[in-house]
Amino acid sequence: MKQRVTKIRLEASQSENLILFGIVSHDPDYKLSLTLNKKFGISLKHSAPITIQDDFGNAHSFSRFTTSEMPSDNEVVYTLMSNRLGSLFMLKNLKNIDYLFYIHNLENNHLKLKIPAVLREMENIDAVFTIDTKTLDDNSLPFLFQ
């Protein structure tokens, strides 16, 4: 029996307030989160993982660290999420990315421009990519907003 595919469209307000970076790093997620905490003066904490089902109905959990579990409307929230789980990927279009680092509600344009440079300077990060959520077409993208 063929499964139906449901496409979910992001509302403009969700993706407009999101800055998304792809990070390539061989460090484990907890170590990378500690380094980000020190560098940005934030407090990423392990939170509930994001669980998705593969094409065969098997559930897979991707680790997530965030500064707020239940953010208010205007609160700036930093999140680090694993994009790779063995041979599986949260965002399948970004198979060269190990982690997704994204920020909701950051209004400081100067800081927005500095973040990629700061990430690239970090020793445990091999590469950083700024990802445009408007052009990224991936079925798992709505999971970033959970």
N, C-alpha and C positions, 0 to 999 in steps of 0.2 A: 504494500500500500504506500503510495507516494504521499509524503508530508507536505502540507501547505506552508508556504513561506510568507511570513507577515513582515512587511517593511515598516519600520518605525521612523518617522521623520522627526528630527529634533526641532523644537521651537527655536525661533531666532534668538530669543532672550537667553536660552541655555548656552548656545555656542558663542554668542557675542561676548559673554563675560568669562570666557575660558581661554587661558593661554596654555598650550600643550607643547611639551618637549619630549622627544624620544631620546633616551639615554642608552648608550652602549657601555656596559661595564661588566667585568667578570666577578666583581664583589657580590656577596650575598646581599639580599634586600635589607636586612637589619643593619649591616655595616654601612651601606650606602645611606640609609635613613639617618644614622648617627652623624655621618659626615655632612649631610645636608642641614641637619639641625645646627651644627656648629657654624657652618658657613653663612647661613641665612638668619641665624638667631631665632629659629622656629622650634616647635616641639612636635615633630612627627611621632605618632604613637601607633603601635600595631592595632589595627581595627578589623572588623569582620571582613573576611575575604569576599571577593566577587566570585560567584559560582555560575558557570554557564554549562550548557549541555552541548555535547558534540553531535554530529550527524547520526550517531548510533544511540543517542539517549543517555550516554554516560555523563555524569556530573564531574566537573573539574573546577577546583578552587584556585584562584589567582590571589596572591598575597597583596595586602594593601596597608599602607601607613598613611594616616591623615592627622591634621591638626585639630579637626573638629568632627565629631560623629553626627551632631545635630546642629548645623550652622544656622545662624539667623540670616535674614535676607541680604544684608549688606556686609556680612563678615567675610574677610579674606580667608580662604581655605586653601592650604597646600596639601597635595596628595601625591604619594609615590605608589605606583602599582606595578606589579610584575606583568610583563607582556608575554613572557615565555614560561611555559611549564613543560619541560621535556621537549617534545617535538610539536606541542600545541602552542597556539598564539592567541592572545586576547583579541588583538586587532590583526587579522590575517594579512592585511595589506602592508603591514610593517614588520616583516619577518626578520629584518636586520636589527630591530630594536629589542633590547632586553627589558627596559623599564620605561614607564610613562610617568612623567612628572608634570602635573598640571596644577594650575592656580585659578581659583574662581574669584571673581569680584575684585581684582587688583586694578585700582584706578590710577596709580602712579605710573604715567607713561615713561618717565625717566628710568624707573626701576624695571619696567617691562623690557626696555632695550638693553639693560645691563645684565639681566639674568643669564642669557646664553653665554656671554663672555665669562661670567663668574663660574658657570658650570664647566666650561672648557678648561679653565685653569686648575680644576680639581684633579689631584693625582690619580684617584681611583676611577675616573671617567675617561673612557677612550674616545668617545665621540658624542656630540650633541646635535640634534636636529630640531628645528622649530617646525611644528606641524600645523598646517592650516586646516582647522576642523571643517571649514566650509567646502573644501575640495576633497576631503577624506570621505570615501564612500565605503563604510564597513558596517556589517550588521551588528557588530558588538559595540559600536560607539555609544549607544544609549547606556551601557553599563557604567560608563564613566560618571554618569549623573546620579547614581544610586547613593 
